[in-house]
């Protein structure tokens, strides 16, 4: 049986630097699969290759039994792969609601002409707008973003902005969600809440999670499987406890 998601022999070079070195792994549906490693290990490069921002030099990426290697980012998103970024990519002078609605853009069917008729209450565009707003309101409920709903992004604390970006990724209705250091910049209370929300996203929405994270307490507390990278290579793979105790992982982190 074909894997839900898999990376096979992925290699990516930047001049003489090998960022990913013949990397292979697979993720089963319903998993929270975490990727760890020191800075420069190739984690974000991996996500960029998956999402189509980079084209690998060798290897392939498979999603639901189809090769998606080298596809444009919007086509990868249409297939059902959503993503958050290590550095926030929000529109700061738009509201939380507006940023979340942008995540629904992939699912909008109305064109310019039908959109111009939205003042007719029964128009297709008006009904579609209502459907998308209802979906976004569900995400606001899930992530408890009610207080931020109509506020501009620049007015929000950093931790709340991270949640808005998570919400926008969810608005694309992903089957696989890539989280690039979702807990970075959050305080202890925010990280603890994030653990519950990620679990809810998997359990209630049925979304498989592929996560890059440096906070080992969070990784240990939520992951089903952990992959450790160093210099673009896989150095350990297994349960959180197995990987945390692996001598190669200890060496990579502690030197």
C-alpha positions in Angstrom: 0.0 0.0 0.0 1.3 3.5 -0.9 2.2 5.7 2.0 0.0 8.7 2.9 3.0 11.0 2.7 6.7 10.1 1.9 10.0 11.7 1.1 12.3 9.4 -1.0 16.0 10.2 -1.4 15.5 13.9 -1.2 18.7 15.9 -1.9 19.0 19.7 -2.1 22.3 21.6 -2.7 23.1 25.3 -2.4 26.4 25.6 -4.3 28.8 23.4 -2.4 26.5 23.1 0.7 24.4 20.0 0.9 21.2 21.0 2.8 19.4 17.7 2.4 21.4 14.5 1.9 19.5 11.6 0.4 16.7 12.0 3.0 13.9 9.4 3.2 10.9 9.0 5.6 7.2 8.5 5.5 4.2 9.7 7.6 1.1 7.7 8.2 -2.3 9.3 8.3 -3.4 10.7 11.7 0.2 11.0 13.0 1.8 13.9 14.7 5.3 13.5 13.2 8.0 15.8 14.5 11.3 16.8 13.0 14.1 18.0 15.2 17.7 19.0 14.7 20.1 21.9 15.4 20.1 25.1 13.4 21.2 24.4 9.8 20.2 20.8 9.9 18.0 21.3 6.8 14.5 21.3 8.4 13.1 24.4 6.7 14.7 23.5 3.4 12.8 20.2 3.6 9.5 22.1 4.1 10.4 24.4 1.2 11.0 21.4 -1.1 7.7 19.8 0.0 5.7 23.0 -0.7 7.3 23.8 -4.0 9.3 26.8 -3.0 12.5 24.9 -3.7 13.0 22.2 -6.3 15.2 19.3 -5.1 18.3 18.2 -7.0 17.3 14.5 -6.5 14.6 12.4 -5.0 10.9 12.8 -4.8 8.0 13.8 -2.6 4.8 11.7 -2.6 1.4 12.7 -1.3 -1.6 10.3 -1.4 0.2 8.0 -3.9 1.1 10.8 -6.3 4.4 12.5 -6.9 4.3 16.2 -6.2 8.0 17.0 -6.6 8.6 20.4 -8.2 4.9 21.4 -8.3 4.1 25.1 -7.8 3.2 26.1 -4.2 -0.5 26.9 -5.1 -0.9 23.4 -6.7 0.6 21.8 -3.6 -1.8 23.7 -1.4 -4.8 22.7 -3.7 -3.8 19.0 -3.1 -4.4 19.5 0.6 -1.0 20.5 2.1 -1.1 23.6 4.4 1.8 25.3 6.1 2.9 27.8 8.7 6.2 29.6 8.5 9.1 30.1 11.0 8.9 33.8 10.3 5.3 35.2 10.3 3.9 35.8 6.9 0.7 37.6 7.9 -0.7 40.9 6.4 -0.1 43.2 9.4 -2.5 45.9 8.3 -5.4 43.5 7.8 -7.7 42.1 10.5 -7.5 38.5 11.9 -10.8 37.8 10.0 -9.3 39.1 6.7 -6.1 37.1 7.1 -8.1 33.9 7.8 -10.4 34.5 4.8 -7.3 34.6 2.6 -6.8 31.0 3.5 -10.2 30.2 1.9 -9.1 31.7 -1.5 -8.2 28.3 -2.9 -11.8 27.2 -2.4 -13.5 30.2 -3.9 -15.3 29.5 -7.1 -17.0 32.8 -7.9 -15.3 35.0 -10.6 -15.1 38.7 -10.9 -18.5 39.1 -12.6 -20.4 36.9 -10.0 -18.5 38.7 -7.2 -19.7 42.0 -8.5 -23.3 40.8 -7.9 -22.8 40.0 -4.2 -25.3 42.8 -3.2 -28.0 40.3 -4.4 -28.7 38.3 -1.2 -29.4 35.1 -3.1 -26.5 35.2 -5.5 -24.0 32.3 -5.7 -21.2 34.6 -4.7 -23.1 35.8 -1.6 -23.9 32.2 -0.6 -20.2 31.3 -1.1 -19.1 34.2 1.0 -21.3 33.0 3.8 -20.0 29.5 3.6 -16.4 30.7 3.8 -17.1 33.0 6.7 -18.8 30.2 8.5 -15.7 28.0 8.1 -13.5 30.8 9.4 -15.8 31.3 12.4 -15.3 27.6 13.3 -11.5 28.2 13.2 -11.9 31.2 15.4 -13.9 29.1 17.9 -11.3 26.3 17.8 -8.4 28.6 18.5 -10.2 31.0 20.8 -9.4 34.0 18.7 -12.7 35.8 19.4 -11.0 38.8 21.0 -8.7 39.2 18.0 -11.4 38.7 15.4 -11.7 42.3 14.2 -8.3 43.6 15.3 -5.4 44.4 13.0 -2.5 41.9 13.1 0.0 44.6 14.2 -2.1 45.2 17.3 -1.9 41.6 18.5 0.7 40.0 20.8 3.2 37.8 19.0 1.8 34.5 20.4 -1.7 35.5 19.1 -0.2 36.3 15.7 1.3 32.8 15.6 -2.2 31.4 16.2 -3.7 33.5 13.4 -1.1 32.0 11.0 -2.0 28.6 12.3 -5.7 29.4 11.7 -5.0 30.7 8.2 -3.3 27.4 7.3 -6.3 25.5 8.7 -8.6 27.7 6.5 -7.1 26.0 3.4 -8.7 22.8 4.7 -5.5 20.7 4.7 -5.2 17.0 5.0 -1.5 17.4 5.9 -0.4 20.4 8.0 3.2 21.5 8.1 4.1 23.5 11.2 7.4 25.3 11.1 8.4 26.0 14.8 4.8 26.8 15.9 5.9 27.4 19.5 8.8 29.8 18.8 8.3 33.0 20.7 5.5 31.7 22.8 5.5 31.7 26.6 5.0 28.6 28.7 1.2 29.0 29.0 0.8 29.7 25.3 2.9 26.6 24.5 0.8 24.4 26.7 -2.4 25.7 25.0 -0.8 25.0 21.6 -0.2 21.4 22.5 -3.9 20.9 23.1 -4.9 22.8 19.9 -2.5 20.6 17.8 -4.0 17.5 19.3 -7.5 18.8 18.6 -6.6 19.6 15.0 -5.5 16.0 14.6 -8.3 14.4 16.6 -11.3 16.6 15.7 -10.4 17.7 12.2 -8.6 14.6 11.1 -5.5 16.5 10.0 -2.1 14.8 9.9 0.7 16.9 11.4 4.3 17.2 10.2 6.0 19.6 12.7 9.5 21.2 13.0 10.1 22.1 16.6 13.0 23.0 18.9 11.2 22.8 22.2 11.9 19.2 23.3 9.3 19.3 26.0 6.6 19.9 23.5 8.0 17.3 21.1 8.1 14.7 23.8 4.6 15.5 25.0 2.8 15.4 21.7 4.6 13.4 19.0 3.8 10.0 17.8 7.1 9.7 15.9 10.3 11.8 15.8 12.9 12.2 13.1 16.2 13.8 14.0 18.3 15.6 11.3 21.9 16.8 11.3 23.6 18.3 8.2 20.6 17.2 6.1 20.9 13.6 7.1 18.6 11.4 9.2 20.5 10.4 12.3 17.6 8.9 14.3 14.0 7.9 13.9 11.5 6.4 16.3 9.4 7.2 19.4 10.2 10.4 21.2 12.0 8.6 24.0 14.0 6.5 21.6 15.2 9.5 19.7 15.9 11.6 22.8 18.2 8.9 24.1 20.0 8.2 20.8 23.8 9.0 21.1 23.9 10.6 17.7 21.1 13.0 18.7 22.8 13.9 22.0 26.0 14.5 20.1 24.3 16.8 17.5 22.6 18.9 20.2 25.3 19.0 22.9 28.5 18.5 20.8 
